[in-house]
Amino acid sequence: MQQHFLNILGEYGIVPSQESPLLLAISGGKDSMTLLHIAYATLLQ
């Protein structure tokens, strides 16, 4: 699941930094719906 989001971000040319909310959410072990919302918001920017 986590790698899937990183793959999506990579396809869109988005490389999360250490301070990225997405990366923090992943390392914090948030639930998948939170990751979905963060990834979606990130892709919309």
PDB file of N, CA, C, O and CB in Angstrom:
ATOM      1  N   MET A   1       0.835  -1.202   0.000  1.00  0.00           N
ATOM      2  CA  MET A   1       0.000   0.000   0.000  1.00  0.00           C
ATOM      3  C   MET A   1       0.872   1.256   0.000  1.00  0.00           C
ATOM      4  O   MET A   1       0.672   2.150  -0.822  1.00  0.00           O
ATOM      5  CB  MET A   1      -0.946   0.004   1.222  1.00  0.00           C
ATOM      6  N   GLN A   2       1.830   1.326   0.910  1.00  0.00           N
ATOM      7  CA  GLN A   2       2.707   2.492   0.997  1.00  0.00           C
ATOM      8  C   GLN A   2       3.515   2.653  -0.283  1.00  0.00           C
ATOM      9  O   GLN A   2       3.658   3.761  -0.800  1.00  0.00           O
ATOM     10  CB  GLN A   2       3.647   2.371   2.204  1.00  0.00           C
ATOM     11  N   GLN A   3       4.045   1.538  -0.793  1.00  0.00           N
ATOM     12  CA  GLN A   3       4.840   1.593  -2.017  1.00  0.00           C
ATOM     13  C   GLN A   3       3.978   2.021  -3.194  1.00  0.00           C
ATOM     14  O   GLN A   3       4.454   2.688  -4.112  1.00  0.00           O
ATOM     15  CB  GLN A   3       5.489   0.232  -2.302  1.00  0.00           C
ATOM     16  N   HIS A   4       2.697   1.631  -3.160  1.00  0.00           N
ATOM     17  CA  HIS A   4       1.771   2.012  -4.220  1.00  0.00           C
ATOM     18  C   HIS A   4       1.654   3.530  -4.313  1.00  0.00           C
ATOM     19  O   HIS A   4       1.670   4.089  -5.410  1.00  0.00           O
ATOM     20  CB  HIS A   4       0.390   1.386  -3.978  1.00  0.00           C
ATOM     21  N   PHE A   5       1.538   4.201  -3.165  1.00  0.00           N
ATOM     22  CA  PHE A   5       1.450   5.661  -3.156  1.00  0.00           C
ATOM     23  C   PHE A   5       2.747   6.282  -3.660  1.00  0.00           C
ATOM     24  O   PHE A   5       2.722   7.260  -4.408  1.00  0.00           O
ATOM     25  CB  PHE A   5       1.131   6.173  -1.742  1.00  0.00           C
ATOM     26  N   LEU A   6       3.869   5.719  -3.254  1.00  0.00           N
ATOM     27  CA  LEU A   6       5.154   6.247  -3.700  1.00  0.00           C
ATOM     28  C   LEU A   6       5.306   6.067  -5.202  1.00  0.00           C
ATOM     29  O   LEU A   6       5.878   6.924  -5.875  1.00  0.00           O
ATOM     30  CB  LEU A   6       6.311   5.559  -2.960  1.00  0.00           C
ATOM     31  N   ASN A   7       4.793   4.949  -5.737  1.00  0.00           N
ATOM     32  CA  ASN A   7       4.827   4.714  -7.175  1.00  0.00           C
ATOM     33  C   ASN A   7       3.992   5.745  -7.911  1.00  0.00           C
ATOM     34  O   ASN A   7       4.411   6.273  -8.941  1.00  0.00           O
ATOM     35  CB  ASN A   7       4.332   3.308  -7.500  1.00  0.00           C
ATOM     36  N   ILE A   8       2.794   6.034  -7.375  1.00  0.00           N
ATOM     37  CA  ILE A   8       1.917   7.039  -7.984  1.00  0.00           C
ATOM     38  C   ILE A   8       2.602   8.401  -7.994  1.00  0.00           C
ATOM     39  O   ILE A   8       2.613   9.092  -9.013  1.00  0.00           O
ATOM     40  CB  ILE A   8       0.572   7.122  -7.228  1.00  0.00           C
ATOM     41  N   LEU A   9       3.171   8.780  -6.856  1.00  0.00           N
ATOM     42  CA  LEU A   9       3.852  10.072  -6.753  1.00  0.00           C
ATOM     43  C   LEU A   9       5.031  10.132  -7.717  1.00  0.00           C
ATOM     44  O   LEU A   9       5.295  11.172  -8.321  1.00  0.00           O
ATOM     45  CB  LEU A   9       4.330  10.320  -5.309  1.00  0.00           C
ATOM     46  N   GLY A  10       5.732   9.022  -7.855  1.00  0.00           N
ATOM     47  CA  GLY A  10       6.863   8.961  -8.772  1.00  0.00           C
ATOM     48  C   GLY A  10       6.427   9.137 -10.215  1.00  0.00           C
ATOM     49  O   GLY A  10       7.111   9.796 -10.998  1.00  0.00           O
ATOM     50  N   GLU A  11       5.278   8.542 -10.573  1.00  0.00           N
ATOM     51  CA  GLU A  11       4.763   8.665 -11.933  1.00  0.00           C
ATOM     52  C   GLU A  11       4.399  10.107 -12.258  1.00  0.00           C
ATOM     53  O   GLU A  11       4.515  10.540 -13.405  1.00  0.00           O
ATOM     54  CB  GLU A  11       3.545   7.764 -12.123  1.00  0.00           C
ATOM     55  N   TYR A  12       3.962  10.848 -11.250  1.00  0.00           N
ATOM     56  CA  TYR A  12       3.593  12.246 -11.461  1.00  0.00           C
ATOM     57  C   TYR A  12       4.774  13.189 -11.258  1.00  0.00           C
ATOM     58  O   TYR A  12       4.625  14.409 -11.317  1.00  0.00           O
ATOM     59  CB  TYR A  12       2.464  12.632 -10.527  1.00  0.00           C
ATOM     60  N   GLY A  13       5.950  12.606 -11.019  1.00  0.00           N
ATOM     61  CA  GLY A  13       7.146  13.424 -10.860  1.00  0.00           C
ATOM     62  C   GLY A  13       7.219  14.116  -9.517  1.00  0.00           C
ATOM     63  O   GLY A  13       7.935  15.105  -9.359  1.00  0.00           O
ATOM     64  N   ILE A  14       6.476  13.597  -8.542  1.00  0.00           N
ATOM     65  CA  ILE A  14       6.492  14.190  -7.204  1.00  0.00           C
ATOM     66  C   ILE A  14       7.355  13.325  -6.292  1.00  0.00           C
ATOM     67  O   ILE A  14       7.053  12.153  -6.070  1.00  0.00           O
ATOM     68  CB  ILE A  14       5.044  14.330  -6.631  1.00  0.00           C
ATOM     69  N   VAL A  15       8.420  13.902  -5.770  1.00  0.00           N
ATOM     70  CA  VAL A  15       9.287  13.153  -4.863  1.00  0.00           C
ATOM     71  C   VAL A  15       9.162  13.749  -3.468  1.00  0.00           C
ATOM     72  O   VAL A  15       9.660  14.846  -3.215  1.00  0.00           O
ATOM     73  CB  VAL A  15      10.771  13.177  -5.348  1.00  0.00           C
ATOM     74  N   PRO A  16       8.499  13.031  -2.556  1.00  0.00           N
ATOM     75  CA  PRO A  16       8.299  13.552  -1.196  1.00  0.00           C
ATOM     76  C   PRO A  16       9.628  13.765  -0.479  1.00  0.00           C
ATOM     77  O   PRO A  16      10.529  12.930  -0.560  1.00  0.00           O
ATOM     78  CB  PRO A  16       7.417  12.595  -0.384  1.00  0.00           C
ATOM     79  N   SER A  17       9.741  14.888   0.222  1.00  0.00           N
ATOM     80  CA  SER A  17      10.923  15.146   1.036  1.00  0.00           C
ATOM     81  C   SER A  17      10.713  14.546   2.421  1.00  0.00           C
ATOM     82  O   SER A  17       9.645  14.009   2.713  1.00  0.00           O
ATOM     83  CB  SER A  17      11.214  16.671   1.131  1.00  0.00           C
ATOM     84  N   GLN A  18      11.724  14.635   3.266  1.00  0.00           N
ATOM     85  CA  GLN A  18      11.612  14.091   4.619  1.00  0.00           C
ATOM     86  C   GLN A  18      10.519  14.804   5.411  1.00  0.00           C
ATOM     87  O   GLN A  18       9.942  14.226   6.332  1.00  0.00           O
ATOM     88  CB  GLN A  18      12.953  14.205   5.352  1.00  0.00           C
ATOM     89  N   GLU A  19      10.231  16.068   5.055  1.00  0.00           N
ATOM     90  CA  GLU A  19       9.230  16.840   5.782  1.00  0.00           C
ATOM     91  C   GLU A  19       7.842  16.727   5.147  1.00  0.00           C
ATOM     92  O   GLU A  19       6.882  17.338   5.617  1.00  0.00           O
ATOM     93  CB  GLU A  19       9.649  18.298   5.849  1.00  0.00           C
ATOM     94  N   SER A  20       7.749  15.933   4.068  1.00  0.00           N
ATOM     95  CA  SER A  20       6.481  15.807   3.351  1.00  0.00           C
ATOM     96  C   SER A  20       5.392  15.218   4.238  1.00  0.00           C
ATOM     97  O   SER A  20       5.643  14.241   4.943  1.00  0.00           O
ATOM     98  CB  SER A  20       6.661  14.943   2.108  1.00  0.00           C
ATOM     99  N   PRO A  21       4.193  15.786   4.223  1.00  0.00           N
ATOM    100  CA  PRO A  21       3.062  15.244   4.998  1.00  0.00           C
ATOM    101  C   PRO A  21       2.774  13.788   4.639  1.00  0.00           C
ATOM    102  O   PRO A  21       2.420  12.983   5.500  1.00  0.00           O
ATOM    103  CB  PRO A  21       1.804  16.091   4.764  1.00  0.00           C
ATOM    104  N   LEU A  22       2.932  13.460   3.350  1.00  0.00           N
ATOM    105  CA  LEU A  22       2.678  12.086   2.917  1.00  0.00           C
ATOM    106  C   LEU A  22       3.655  11.125   3.582  1.00  0.00           C
ATOM    107  O   LEU A  22       3.264  10.077   4.097  1.00  0.00           O
ATOM    108  CB  LEU A  22       2.779  11.974   1.387  1.00  0.00           C
ATOM    109  N   LEU A  23       4.941  11.502   3.562  1.00  0.00           N
ATOM    110  CA  LEU A  23       5.966  10.644   4.142  1.00  0.00           C
ATOM    111  C   LEU A  23       5.786  10.526   5.654  1.00  0.00           C
ATOM    112  O   LEU A  23       5.982   9.456   6.229  1.00  0.00           O
ATOM    113  CB  LEU A  23       7.360  11.185   3.816  1.00  0.00           C
ATOM    114  N   LEU A  24       5.410  11.636   6.291  1.00  0.00           N
ATOM    115  CA  LEU A  24       5.178  11.616   7.730  1.00  0.00           C
ATOM    116  C   LEU A  24       3.998  10.715   8.059  1.00  0.00           C
ATOM    117  O   LEU A  24       4.021   9.987   9.051  1.00  0.00           O
ATOM    118  CB  LEU A  24       4.933  13.036   8.262  1.00  0.00           C
ATOM    119  N   ALA A  25       2.960  10.768   7.216  1.00  0.00           N
ATOM    120  CA  ALA A  25       1.784   9.935   7.448  1.00  0.00           C
ATOM    121  C   ALA A  25       2.145   8.462   7.306  1.00  0.00           C
ATOM    122  O   ALA A  25       1.698   7.623   8.089  1.00  0.00           O
ATOM    123  CB  ALA A  25       0.653  10.306   6.473  1.00  0.00           C
ATOM    124  N   ILE A  26       2.968   8.154   6.289  1.00  0.00           N
ATOM    125  CA  ILE A  26       3.374   6.767   6.070  1.00  0.00           C
ATOM    126  C   ILE A  26       4.211   6.266   7.249  1.00  0.00           C
ATOM    127  O   ILE A  26       3.962   5.184   7.780  1.00  0.00           O
ATOM    128  CB  ILE A  26       4.170   6.636   4.750  1.00  0.00           C
ATOM    129  N   SER A  27       5.207   7.065   7.652  1.00  0.00           N
ATOM    130  CA  SER A  27       6.094   6.637   8.734  1.00  0.00           C
ATOM    131  C   SER A  27       5.359   6.600  10.065  1.00  0.00           C
ATOM    132  O   SER A  27       5.756   5.880  10.981  1.00  0.00           O
ATOM    133  CB  SER A  27       7.304   7.566   8.831  1.00  0.00           C
ATOM    134  N   GLY A  28       4.270   7.391  10.172  1.00  0.00           N
ATOM    135  CA  GLY A  28       3.488   7.419  11.399  1.00  0.00           C
ATOM    136  C   GLY A  28       2.478   6.290  11.467  1.00  0.00           C
ATOM    137  O   GLY A  28       1.825   6.093  12.492  1.00  0.00           O
ATOM    138  N   GLY A  29       2.349   5.543  10.367  1.00  0.00           N
ATOM    139  CA  GLY A  29       1.444   4.400  10.373  1.00  0.00           C
ATOM    140  C   GLY A  29      -0.023   4.782  10.396  1.00  0.00           C
ATOM    141  O   GLY A  29      -0.838   4.083  10.999  1.00  0.00           O
ATOM    142  N   LYS A  30      -0.372   5.899   9.736  1.00  0.00           N
ATOM    143  CA  LYS A  30      -1.780   6.296   9.677  1.00  0.00           C
ATOM    144  C   LYS A  30      -2.568   5.263   8.865  1.00  0.00           C
ATOM    145  O   LYS A  30      -2.000   4.456   8.130  1.00  0.00           O
ATOM    146  CB  LYS A  30      -1.930   7.718   9.054  1.00  0.00           C
ATOM    147  N   ASP A  31      -3.909   5.316   9.024  1.00  0.00           N
ATOM    148  CA  ASP A  31      -4.732   4.365   8.280  1.00  0.00           C
ATOM    149  C   ASP A  31      -4.748   4.716   6.796  1.00  0.00           C
ATOM    150  O   ASP A  31      -4.379   5.825   6.412  1.00  0.00           O
ATOM    151  CB  ASP A  31      -6.165   4.341   8.837  1.00  0.00           C
ATOM    152  N   SER A  32      -5.170   3.783   5.976  1.00  0.00           N
ATOM    153  CA  SER A  32      -5.078   3.936   4.530  1.00  0.00           C
ATOM    154  C   SER A  32      -5.970   5.054   3.994  1.00  0.00           C
ATOM    155  O   SER A  32      -5.632   5.666   2.980  1.00  0.00           O
ATOM    156  CB  SER A  32      -5.439   2.638   3.859  1.00  0.00           C
ATOM    157  N   MET A  33      -7.099   5.338   4.647  1.00  0.00           N
ATOM    158  CA  MET A  33      -7.968   6.410   4.171  1.00  0.00           C
ATOM    159  C   MET A  33      -7.289   7.767   4.339  1.00  0.00           C
ATOM    160  O   MET A  33      -7.447   8.652   3.499  1.00  0.00           O
ATOM    161  CB  MET A  33      -9.312   6.388   4.921  1.00  0.00           C
ATOM    162  N   THR A  34      -6.537   7.929   5.419  1.00  0.00           N
ATOM    163  CA  THR A  34      -5.784   9.166   5.613  1.00  0.00           C
ATOM    164  C   THR A  34      -4.735   9.307   4.521  1.00  0.00           C
ATOM    165  O   THR A  34      -4.539  10.393   3.975  1.00  0.00           O
ATOM    166  CB  THR A  34      -5.121   9.194   7.008  1.00  0.00           C
ATOM    167  N   LEU A  35      -4.062   8.206   4.204  1.00  0.00           N
ATOM    168  CA  LEU A  35      -3.064   8.231   3.140  1.00  0.00           C
ATOM    169  C   LEU A  35      -3.705   8.573   1.804  1.00  0.00           C
ATOM    170  O   LEU A  35      -3.137   9.317   1.005  1.00  0.00           O
ATOM    171  CB  LEU A  35      -2.344   6.885   3.051  1.00  0.00           C
ATOM    172  N   LEU A  36      -4.903   8.019   1.564  1.00  0.00           N
ATOM    173  CA  LEU A  36      -5.608   8.299   0.315  1.00  0.00           C
ATOM    174  C   LEU A  36      -5.896   9.785   0.176  1.00  0.00           C
ATOM    175  O   LEU A  36      -5.666  10.372  -0.882  1.00  0.00           O
ATOM    176  CB  LEU A  36      -6.913   7.502   0.244  1.00  0.00           C
ATOM    177  N   HIS A  37      -6.395  10.388   1.236  1.00  0.00           N
ATOM    178  CA  HIS A  37      -6.726  11.809   1.199  1.00  0.00           C
ATOM    179  C   HIS A  37      -5.478  12.666   1.018  1.00  0.00           C
ATOM    180  O   HIS A  37      -5.493  13.643   0.268  1.00  0.00           O
ATOM    181  CB  HIS A  37      -7.456  12.214   2.475  1.00  0.00           C
ATOM    182  N   ILE A  38      -4.405  12.302   1.701  1.00  0.00           N
ATOM    183  CA  ILE A  38      -3.159  13.065   1.581  1.00  0.00           C
ATOM    184  C   ILE A  38      -2.585  12.927   0.172  1.00  0.00           C
ATOM    185  O   ILE A  38      -2.152  13.911  -0.427  1.00  0.00           O
ATOM    186  CB  ILE A  38      -2.125  12.590   2.629  1.00  0.00           C
ATOM    187  N   ALA A  39      -2.584  11.706  -0.348  1.00  0.00           N
ATOM    188  CA  ALA A  39      -2.054  11.480  -1.696  1.00  0.00           C
ATOM    189  C   ALA A  39      -2.893  12.221  -2.728  1.00  0.00           C
ATOM    190  O   ALA A  39      -2.354  12.817  -3.661  1.00  0.00           O
ATOM    191  CB  ALA A  39      -2.018   9.972  -2.022  1.00  0.00           C
ATOM    192  N   TYR A  40      -4.212  12.184  -2.562  1.00  0.00           N
ATOM    193  CA  TYR A  40      -5.110  12.868  -3.488  1.00  0.00           C
ATOM    194  C   TYR A  40      -4.873  14.373  -3.461  1.00  0.00           C
ATOM    195  O   TYR A  40      -4.797  15.015  -4.508  1.00  0.00           O
ATOM    196  CB  TYR A  40      -6.573  12.556  -3.146  1.00  0.00           C
ATOM    197  N   ALA A  41      -4.756  14.927  -2.267  1.00  0.00           N
ATOM    198  CA  ALA A  41      -4.514  16.364  -2.120  1.00  0.00           C
ATOM    199  C   ALA A  41      -3.158  16.746  -2.704  1.00  0.00           C
ATOM    200  O   ALA A  41      -3.003  17.809  -3.305  1.00  0.00           O
ATOM    201  CB  ALA A  41      -4.590  16.775  -0.639  1.00  0.00           C
ATOM    202  N   THR A  42      -2.182  15.866  -2.517  1.00  0.00           N
ATOM    203  CA  THR A  42      -0.844  16.130  -3.040  1.00  0.00           C
ATOM    204  C   THR A  42      -0.853  16.160  -4.563  1.00  0.00           C
ATOM    205  O   THR A  42      -0.200  17.004  -5.176  1.00  0.00           O
ATOM    206  CB  THR A  42       0.145  15.074  -2.538  1.00  0.00           C
ATOM    207  N   LEU A  43      -1.594  15.236  -5.171  1.00  0.00           N
ATOM    208  CA  LEU A  43      -1.647  15.169  -6.626  1.00  0.00           C
ATOM    209  C   LEU A  43      -2.404  16.351  -7.219  1.00  0.00           C
ATOM    210  O   LEU A  43      -2.153  16.734  -8.362  1.00  0.00           O
ATOM    211  CB  LEU A  43      -2.294  13.868  -7.066  1.00  0.00           C
ATOM    212  N   LEU A  44      -3.329  16.934  -6.456  1.00  0.00           N
ATOM    213  CA  LEU A  44      -4.112  18.065  -6.947  1.00  0.00           C
ATOM    214  C   LEU A  44      -3.319  19.360  -6.959  1.00  0.00           C
ATOM    215  O   LEU A  44      -3.659  20.289  -7.692  1.00  0.00           O
ATOM    216  CB  LEU A  44      -5.350  18.239  -6.105  1.00  0.00           C
ATOM    217  N   GLN A  45      -2.270  19.432  -6.159  1.00  0.00           N
ATOM    218  CA  GLN A  45      -1.496  20.673  -6.060  1.00  0.00           C
ATOM    219  C   GLN A  45      -0.733  20.952  -7.354  1.00  0.00           C
ATOM    220  O   GLN A  45      -0.028  21.956  -7.451  1.00  0.00           O
ATOM    221  CB  GLN A  45      -0.516  20.600  -4.878  1.00  0.00           C
TER     222      GLN A  45
END
